[in-house]
Amino acid sequence: MANGARNSAHDHQCPWPGCPKHVSPRLWGCRFHYFKLPAEIRKRIFDARFPWSIEREDTPSMEYRAALNDAARWIAAYIADDAATHR
């Protein structure tokens, strides 16, 4: 999906604040931002994601939601630290 173009009704926007890219439901976010996350959080997202499938109508597992919440907290701290460093 070059240039953040949407290819499916099920695509979603990368959850990194300000990122305009849309990704497949199989992915957490765009490749660039996914690999900014610490390996431990990436592993938790991946492990909790399978075999559960976002493409189904099921509710995400508690483990997956916890991993997403931890990723969001890590991103907020990363952005705050980056902003403080570049004042």
Secondary structure, DSSP 8 states (H G I E B T S, - for coil): -GGG---STT-EE-SSTT---EE-TTSSS-HHHHTTS-HHHHHHHHHHHSSS-TTSSS---HHHHHHHHHHHHHHHHHHHHHHHHT-
